[in-house]
Amino acid sequence: MARPAMLKLPDLYLTPEDIATMFRVPIETVYHWRKQRTGPPGFRVGRHVRYDPVAVREWVTQQSALDAAA
């Protein structure tokens, strides 16, 4: 039986600092988004928060669609 193809992981996950730089917002805003669950979805690696670039792009697309519908 053939094994399913493994999903390719990104070469680099983003840090909260990367997110803050990308969106030109203070780092406190990124942490607030995470606490309120309103920003891009992140995950923990030990005690560090990381963001999948694909998930961040999907979040941006969703935010753009919501803004356009308003």
PELINSUL-V195826 format. One record per pair of residues at least 6 apart in sequence whose C-alpha atoms are under 8 Angstrom apart, sorted by the first residue. I is the first residue (numbers start at 0). J is the second residue. Records with the same first field share a line. If there is no record, write none. Layout:
I: J / J
This chain:
9: 51 / 52
12: 49 / 50 / 51 / 52
13: 49 / 50 / 51 / 52
14: 48 / 49 / 50
15: 26 / 29 / 30 / 48 / 49 / 50
16: 26
18: 29
19: 25 / 26 / 28 / 29
29: 38
32: 38 / 39
33: 39 / 40 / 41
38: 58
39: 50 / 54 / 55 / 58 / 59
40: 50 / 54 / 55 / 58
41: 48 / 49 / 50 / 51
42: 48 / 49 / 50
43: 49
